[in-house]
């Protein structure tokens, strides 16, 4: 994650992580005392997080015999605590996966050959995960099922994730580690990696009745970006599983076209993914952008920002990302390639909305999808994507790529699917679920062709 504001730690794949995954199985005080100081402290950090305890309650060292014994004693207590309450249920996801991994690593047994051969493809999940609260009371069983489902996909995009370093370690790193455990194979120890956007919050100011959205000059935009903004900062996080690879990433703070610009709340994350291994792709790169637009209560800012994003997208893609939206654009540039372009996430509106400028006039698109080069949203207007029964979450695909996918789907060369995965909401009064939004899915997968 590229950010000068928060130094985000990354998950370790070392000995401490393996011990954490098994909840210190076969390790007592004597064996723990033989670990290196760095391994003990890393293990303590992960164990405290799993038990819902702050990792930075006090400065701890293990550079002397007395300090090391204190840390070891605490680890033994934490080992016991992980067998209690919500933390135990969360740990069960990793424990079961670790046991499966241990069984698959047995030298005396060959790993089973999968009965079904999954052709190359990419399955993308977009999910407003509402702070990624993985320790909320009453939700551990839900998290077990959710993580098992998430691990079956190739890209998982999360929005509305807290940006603090502590919560990043407790939640984002936990999420990736769990995906890796559930997806691990004998030949691939860590199939999942991730990248996150720079932390951001609400930076746009309220518009007066005389303001014209998008008419903010460049100087004002820069001043607003440098401002601290309002509310807790959040990040977007993109997890990808091999063979999909992240080539590069950007945080989109300002939508700018010519001399006009519009600052963006909860600055979107854009990633360039290597998808060249998929025959059905019309390009070797997918430019994937995840958004979390302002809510209905700030709909004027929401509409201004979405319109500015779409109208400036082609120019930004060409100048910043280095890819065009069409084959003709690539030919005209002579130096750039085209890419598949996808914008996904929580739009807090239906991005394909239409309106009539006059009662007897034709319907026109509110946000200008077609003029921006994007096809109609994949999730239809009548499909609810949230607990409030609104169609707020969606996928947008560039017109040229979508025409290509539809043609392949029609002639049987590829499977093209999109769906909403409705979450079961708790029936107990006062108990909250994982999120008030549903995950949505978009998948393109090659089919086995006739000879």
C-alpha positions as CSV (number, residue, x, y, z in Angstrom):
1,X,0.0,0.0,0.0
2,X,1.5,3.3,-1.1
3,X,0.8,6.0,1.6
4,X,2.9,8.5,3.3
5,X,0.2,8.9,6.0
6,X,0.0,5.4,7.5
7,X,2.7,2.8,7.4
8,X,0.7,-0.4,6.9
9,X,2.3,-3.6,8.0
10,X,2.1,-6.7,5.9
11,X,1.3,-10.3,6.7
12,X,4.1,-12.6,7.5
13,X,4.4,-16.0,6.0
14,X,7.1,-17.2,8.5
15,X,7.2,-19.4,11.5
16,X,5.1,-17.1,13.7
17,X,2.3,-17.1,11.2
18,X,2.3,-21.0,11.0
19,X,2.2,-21.3,14.7
20,X,-0.7,-18.8,14.9
21,X,-2.6,-20.8,12.3
22,X,-2.4,-23.9,14.5
23,X,-3.0,-22.0,17.7
24,X,0.4,-23.1,19.1
25,X,-0.4,-26.8,18.5
26,X,2.3,-29.0,20.2
27,X,4.0,-25.9,21.6
28,X,4.4,-25.3,25.3
29,X,6.5,-22.9,27.3
30,X,9.8,-24.8,26.8
31,X,9.5,-24.8,23.0
32,X,8.2,-21.2,22.8
33,X,11.2,-20.0,24.8
34,X,13.5,-21.3,22.0
35,X,11.9,-18.9,19.5
36,X,13.6,-15.7,18.4
37,X,12.6,-12.4,20.0
38,X,11.1,-11.2,16.8
39,X,9.0,-14.4,16.3
40,X,7.7,-14.2,19.9
41,X,6.6,-10.6,19.5
42,X,5.0,-11.1,16.1
43,X,3.2,-14.2,17.5
44,X,2.0,-12.2,20.5
45,X,0.6,-9.4,18.2
46,X,-1.4,-11.9,16.2
47,X,-2.7,-13.9,19.2
48,X,-3.8,-10.7,20.9
49,X,-5.6,-9.6,17.8
50,X,-7.4,-13.0,17.5
51,X,-8.6,-12.6,21.1
52,X,-9.9,-9.1,20.5
53,X,-7.1,-7.4,22.5
54,X,-5.3,-4.3,21.4
55,X,-1.8,-5.2,20.0
56,X,-0.2,-2.0,21.3
57,X,-1.4,-1.9,24.9
58,X,2.2,-1.5,26.1
59,X,5.7,-1.6,24.7
60,X,6.9,-5.2,25.2
61,X,10.4,-6.6,24.6
62,X,11.8,-10.1,24.9
63,X,15.5,-9.4,25.0
64,X,16.1,-10.8,28.5
65,X,15.2,-14.1,30.2
66,X,12.6,-12.4,32.4
67,X,11.0,-10.6,29.5
68,X,10.9,-13.7,27.4
69,X,9.2,-15.7,30.2
70,X,6.6,-12.9,30.6
71,X,5.8,-13.1,26.8
72,X,5.7,-16.9,26.8
73,X,3.3,-16.9,29.8
74,X,1.0,-14.4,28.1
75,X,1.1,-16.6,24.9
76,X,0.0,-19.6,26.9
77,X,-2.9,-17.6,28.3
78,X,-3.9,-16.4,24.9
79,X,-3.8,-19.9,23.5
80,X,-6.4,-20.9,26.1
81,X,-8.5,-17.8,25.4
82,X,-8.7,-18.6,21.7
83,X,-10.8,-21.5,22.7
84,X,-13.5,-19.2,24.1
85,X,-16.2,-17.1,22.6
86,X,-16.2,-15.3,19.2
87,X,-12.4,-15.6,18.8
88,X,-12.6,-19.4,18.9
89,X,-15.2,-19.5,16.2
90,X,-13.1,-17.2,14.0
91,X,-10.0,-19.2,14.7
92,X,-11.9,-22.3,13.6
93,X,-11.8,-21.1,10.0
94,X,-8.0,-21.1,10.1
95,X,-7.8,-24.3,12.3
96,X,-9.8,-26.4,10.0
97,X,-7.9,-25.1,6.9
98,X,-4.6,-25.8,8.7
99,X,-5.6,-29.3,9.5
100,X,-6.6,-29.9,5.8
101,X,-3.2,-28.5,4.8
102,X,-1.3,-30.7,7.2
103,X,-3.1,-33.7,5.7
104,X,-2.3,-32.6,2.2
105,X,1.4,-32.3,3.2
106,X,1.6,-35.9,4.3
107,X,4.5,-37.4,2.2
108,X,2.9,-40.8,2.2
109,X,-0.3,-39.6,0.4
110,X,-0.6,-38.0,-3.1
111,X,-2.9,-35.0,-3.2
112,X,-6.2,-35.9,-4.7
113,X,-6.7,-35.0,-8.4
114,X,-9.7,-32.7,-8.8
115,X,-12.6,-34.4,-10.6
116,X,-13.5,-31.2,-12.4
117,X,-11.1,-29.2,-14.6
118,X,-11.7,-25.4,-14.1
119,X,-10.8,-23.6,-17.3
120,X,-8.9,-20.3,-17.1
121,X,-11.0,-17.3,-16.0
122,X,-11.6,-14.6,-13.4
123,X,-14.3,-14.3,-10.8
124,X,-14.5,-10.9,-9.2
125,X,-16.3,-10.0,-6.0
126,X,-17.1,-6.4,-5.0
127,X,-18.3,-5.9,-1.4
128,X,-19.0,-3.0,0.8
129,X,-18.0,-4.9,4.0
130,X,-19.0,-2.2,6.5
131,X,-15.8,-1.7,8.4
132,X,-14.8,-5.4,8.2
133,X,-15.9,-6.0,11.8
134,X,-14.6,-9.6,12.1
135,X,-15.0,-9.7,15.9
136,X,-18.6,-8.6,16.2
137,X,-20.6,-10.7,18.7
138,X,-22.9,-13.2,17.1
139,X,-21.2,-13.2,13.7
140,X,-18.4,-15.8,13.9
141,X,-20.4,-18.5,12.1
142,X,-21.3,-16.0,9.4
143,X,-17.6,-15.2,8.9
144,X,-16.7,-18.8,8.6
145,X,-19.1,-19.2,5.7
146,X,-18.2,-15.9,4.1
147,X,-14.5,-16.6,4.1
148,X,-15.1,-20.1,2.6
149,X,-17.0,-18.5,-0.2
150,X,-14.6,-15.6,-0.8
151,X,-11.7,-18.1,-1.2
152,X,-13.4,-19.7,-4.2
153,X,-13.1,-16.4,-6.2
154,X,-10.0,-14.8,-7.9
155,X,-10.4,-11.1,-7.0
156,X,-12.1,-9.7,-3.8
157,X,-12.6,-6.0,-3.7
158,X,-13.6,-4.6,-0.3
159,X,-14.7,-1.0,0.4
160,X,-15.4,0.8,3.6
161,X,-12.4,-0.6,5.4
162,X,-10.9,1.3,8.4
163,X,-7.5,2.9,7.6
164,X,-6.0,2.8,11.1
165,X,-2.8,0.8,11.4
166,X,-4.2,-1.3,14.3
167,X,-7.4,-2.2,12.5
168,X,-5.5,-2.9,9.3
169,X,-3.4,-5.5,11.2
170,X,-6.5,-7.0,13.0
171,X,-8.8,-7.1,10.0
172,X,-7.1,-6.8,6.6
173,X,-4.1,-8.9,7.4
174,X,-6.4,-11.4,9.1
175,X,-8.6,-11.5,5.9
176,X,-5.6,-12.2,3.6
177,X,-4.2,-14.8,6.0
178,X,-7.5,-16.7,6.1
179,X,-7.9,-16.6,2.3
180,X,-4.4,-18.0,2.0
181,X,-5.1,-20.8,4.5
182,X,-8.3,-21.8,2.8
183,X,-6.8,-21.7,-0.7
184,X,-3.4,-23.2,0.0
185,X,-2.2,-26.0,-2.2
186,X,0.9,-28.3,-1.9
187,X,2.6,-26.3,-4.7
188,X,1.5,-22.8,-3.8
189,X,2.0,-21.6,-0.2
190,X,0.5,-18.1,-0.5
191,X,-1.8,-17.7,-3.5
192,X,-3.4,-14.5,-2.3
193,X,-1.8,-11.0,-2.1
194,X,-3.4,-7.6,-1.7
195,X,-3.0,-3.8,-2.3
196,X,-4.8,-1.0,-0.6
197,X,-5.6,2.6,-1.5
198,X,-4.2,5.6,0.3
199,X,-6.4,6.5,3.3
200,X,-9.1,9.1,2.6
201,X,-12.4,10.4,3.9
202,X,-15.0,13.1,3.0
203,X,-13.1,15.9,1.3
204,X,-15.9,17.5,-0.8
205,X,-17.7,20.4,0.7
206,X,-21.5,20.9,0.5
207,X,-22.7,22.6,-2.7
208,X,-24.9,25.6,-2.5
209,X,-27.8,26.1,-4.9
210,X,-25.7,28.4,-7.0
211,X,-22.8,26.0,-7.4
212,X,-22.3,24.0,-10.6
213,X,-20.9,20.5,-9.8
214,X,-17.6,19.9,-11.6
215,X,-16.8,23.6,-12.1
216,X,-14.3,23.7,-9.2
217,X,-11.0,25.1,-10.4
218,X,-7.7,23.2,-10.0
219,X,-6.4,25.3,-7.2
220,X,-9.4,24.7,-5.0
221,X,-9.2,20.9,-5.7
222,X,-5.6,20.8,-4.6
223,X,-6.4,22.7,-1.4
224,X,-9.2,20.3,-0.6
225,X,-7.0,17.2,-1.2
226,X,-4.4,18.6,1.2
227,X,-7.1,19.2,3.8
228,X,-7.7,16.5,6.5
229,X,-11.3,16.1,5.5
230,X,-14.1,14.9,7.7
231,X,-14.8,11.6,9.4
232,X,-12.6,8.5,10.0
233,X,-10.4,7.6,7.1
234,X,-11.0,4.5,5.1
235,X,-9.3,2.4,2.4
236,X,-10.3,0.2,-0.5
237,X,-8.5,-3.2,-0.5
238,X,-8.1,-5.5,-3.5
239,X,-7.2,-9.1,-2.8
240,X,-6.1,-11.2,-5.8
241,X,-5.3,-15.0,-6.2
242,X,-2.8,-16.4,-8.5
243,X,-2.5,-16.6,-11.5
244,X,-4.1,-13.2,-11.5
245,X,-1.4,-10.6,-10.7
246,X,-1.5,-6.9,-9.7
247,X,0.8,-5.0,-12.1
248,X,0.3,-1.5,-10.7
249,X,-2.2,0.5,-8.5
250,X,-3.3,4.1,-8.2
251,X,-5.5,6.1,-5.7
252,X,-7.9,8.4,-7.6
253,X,-8.3,11.6,-5.6
254,X,-9.4,14.1,-8.3
255,X,-11.5,13.6,-11.5
256,X,-10.1,16.2,-13.8
257,X,-11.0,17.0,-17.4
258,X,-9.3,19.9,-19.2
259,X,-9.3,22.9,-16.7
260,X,-12.2,21.5,-14.5
261,X,-11.9,19.1,-11.6
262,X,-13.9,17.4,-8.9
263,X,-12.4,16.0,-5.7
264,X,-13.6,12.5,-4.8
265,X,-14.7,11.3,-1.4
266,X,-13.3,8.0,-0.2
267,X,-10.8,8.1,-3.1
268,X,-11.3,5.1,-5.4
269,X,-8.6,2.5,-5.9
270,X,-7.6,1.5,-9.4
271,X,-5.5,-1.7,-10.1
272,X,-4.0,-3.0,-13.3
273,X,-4.5,-6.8,-13.4
274,X,-2.6,-9.2,-15.6
275,X,-5.3,-11.3,-17.2
276,X,-3.4,-12.4,-20.3
277,X,-3.8,-16.1,-19.4
278,X,-7.5,-15.9,-20.2
279,X,-8.3,-16.7,-23.8
280,X,-11.6,-14.9,-23.7
281,X,-10.1,-11.5,-22.7
282,X,-9.9,-9.0,-25.6
283,X,-6.8,-7.5,-23.9
284,X,-3.9,-8.7,-21.6
285,X,-4.7,-6.1,-18.9
286,X,-7.8,-5.3,-16.9
287,X,-8.1,-1.9,-15.3
288,X,-10.3,-2.4,-12.3
289,X,-11.6,0.6,-10.2
290,X,-13.5,0.2,-6.9
291,X,-15.7,3.0,-5.6
292,X,-17.7,4.1,-2.6
293,X,-19.8,7.1,-3.5
294,X,-21.4,9.5,-1.1
295,X,-24.8,8.4,0.3
296,X,-28.3,9.6,-0.6
297,X,-28.2,12.3,2.0
298,X,-25.3,13.9,0.0
299,X,-26.7,13.0,-3.4
300,X,-25.6,16.3,-5.0
301,X,-22.0,15.5,-4.2
302,X,-22.6,11.9,-5.2
303,X,-24.0,12.9,-8.6
304,X,-21.3,15.5,-9.2
305,X,-18.5,13.0,-8.4
306,X,-19.9,10.1,-10.4
307,X,-20.5,12.3,-13.5
308,X,-17.0,13.8,-13.2
309,X,-15.4,10.3,-12.8
310,X,-17.2,8.9,-15.9
311,X,-16.7,11.9,-18.1
312,X,-12.9,12.1,-17.3
313,X,-12.3,8.4,-17.3
314,X,-11.1,7.8,-20.8
315,X,-8.6,10.7,-20.6
316,X,-7.3,9.5,-17.2
317,X,-6.9,6.0,-18.4
318,X,-4.9,7.1,-21.4
319,X,-2.7,9.6,-19.6
320,X,-2.3,8.1,-16.1
321,X,-2.9,4.3,-16.5
322,X,-1.4,4.2,-20.0
323,X,-4.3,2.2,-21.7
324,X,-7.0,3.2,-24.1
325,X,-10.7,2.1,-24.0
326,X,-10.9,1.0,-27.6
327,X,-8.9,-0.8,-30.3
328,X,-9.1,2.3,-32.5
329,X,-7.8,4.4,-29.7
330,X,-4.8,2.1,-29.4
331,X,-4.2,2.2,-33.1
332,X,-4.4,6.0,-33.1
333,X,-2.0,6.4,-30.2
334,X,0.6,3.9,-31.8
335,X,2.2,3.6,-28.3
336,X,-0.6,2.4,-26.0
337,X,-2.5,-0.8,-25.7
338,X,-6.2,-1.1,-25.0
339,X,-7.4,-2.7,-21.8
340,X,-10.6,-4.2,-20.3
341,X,-12.1,-1.5,-18.1
342,X,-14.3,-2.3,-15.1
343,X,-15.7,0.1,-12.4
344,X,-17.3,-1.7,-9.4
345,X,-18.5,-1.1,-5.9
346,X,-21.0,0.9,-3.9
347,X,-22.4,3.7,-6.1
348,X,-25.1,4.5,-3.6
349,X,-27.4,4.9,-6.6
350,X,-28.2,3.0,-9.8
351,X,-25.6,4.2,-12.2
352,X,-27.8,3.5,-15.2
353,X,-30.6,5.9,-14.1
354,X,-32.4,7.9,-16.8
355,X,-34.4,11.1,-16.7
356,X,-36.5,13.3,-19.0
357,X,-35.3,16.9,-19.4
358,X,-38.8,17.8,-20.6
359,X,-42.1,15.9,-19.9
360,X,-42.5,15.0,-23.5
361,X,-38.8,14.6,-24.3
362,X,-36.7,11.4,-24.6
363,X,-35.1,9.7,-21.6
364,X,-31.4,10.5,-21.2
365,X,-28.8,8.9,-18.9
366,X,-28.3,10.8,-15.7
367,X,-24.6,9.9,-15.4
368,X,-23.6,9.7,-19.0
369,X,-22.5,6.0,-19.1
370,X,-22.7,5.6,-22.9
371,X,-20.9,8.9,-23.7
372,X,-18.2,7.8,-21.2
373,X,-17.7,4.5,-23.1
374,X,-19.5,2.2,-20.6
375,X,-22.3,-0.3,-21.2
376,X,-25.4,-0.6,-19.1
377,X,-24.8,-1.7,-15.4
378,X,-24.6,-5.5,-15.1
379,X,-26.9,-5.7,-12.1
380,X,-30.4,-4.7,-13.2
381,X,-32.4,-1.9,-11.5
382,X,-34.9,-4.4,-9.9
383,X,-32.1,-6.4,-8.2
384,X,-31.6,-5.4,-4.5
385,X,-28.0,-5.3,-3.4
386,X,-28.5,-4.1,0.2
387,X,-30.5,-4.9,3.3
388,X,-32.5,-1.7,2.5
389,X,-33.6,-3.2,-0.8
390,X,-31.8,-0.7,-3.0
391,X,-29.8,-1.4,-6.1
392,X,-26.7,0.5,-5.1
393,X,-23.8,-2.0,-5.9
394,X,-22.9,-2.7,-9.4
395,X,-20.3,-3.4,-12.2
396,X,-19.7,-1.2,-15.2
397,X,-17.8,-2.6,-18.1
398,X,-16.5,-0.6,-21.1
399,X,-18.8,-1.0,-24.2
400,X,-16.2,-2.6,-26.5
401,X,-15.3,-5.3,-24.0
402,X,-18.9,-6.0,-23.0
403,X,-19.8,-6.5,-26.7
404,X,-16.9,-8.9,-27.0
405,X,-18.0,-10.9,-23.9
406,X,-21.6,-11.1,-25.0
407,X,-20.6,-12.5,-28.4
408,X,-18.4,-15.2,-26.8
409,X,-21.2,-16.1,-24.3
410,X,-23.7,-16.4,-27.1
411,X,-21.5,-18.6,-29.4
412,X,-20.4,-20.8,-26.5
413,X,-16.8,-19.8,-26.4
414,X,-17.0,-18.5,-22.8
415,X,-19.1,-18.3,-19.7
416,X,-20.1,-14.7,-18.7
417,X,-21.9,-14.5,-15.4
418,X,-23.0,-11.8,-12.9
419,X,-24.9,-12.2,-9.7
420,X,-25.9,-10.8,-6.3
421,X,-25.0,-12.9,-3.3
422,X,-27.7,-12.0,-0.7
423,X,-26.5,-12.2,2.9
424,X,-28.7,-13.7,5.5
425,X,-29.5,-11.0,8.1
426,X,-29.6,-11.9,11.8
427,X,-33.1,-12.5,13.2
428,X,-32.1,-11.6,16.7
429,X,-33.1,-8.1,17.7
430,X,-30.1,-5.8,18.1
431,X,-27.7,-8.2,16.5
432,X,-25.9,-6.9,13.4
433,X,-24.7,-9.0,10.5
434,X,-21.4,-8.7,8.5
435,X,-22.7,-5.9,6.3
436,X,-25.8,-4.1,5.2
437,X,-24.7,-4.6,1.6
438,X,-24.5,-7.8,-0.4
439,X,-21.4,-9.1,-2.3
440,X,-21.8,-8.9,-6.1
441,X,-20.0,-11.1,-8.6
442,X,-18.8,-10.8,-12.2
443,X,-17.1,-13.8,-13.9
444,X,-15.6,-14.5,-17.3
445,X,-14.3,-18.0,-17.9
446,X,-13.1,-19.8,-21.0
447,X,-14.9,-22.9,-22.2
448,X,-13.3,-26.0,-23.6
449,X,-13.6,-25.6,-27.4
450,X,-14.4,-28.3,-30.0
451,X,-11.5,-29.6,-32.0
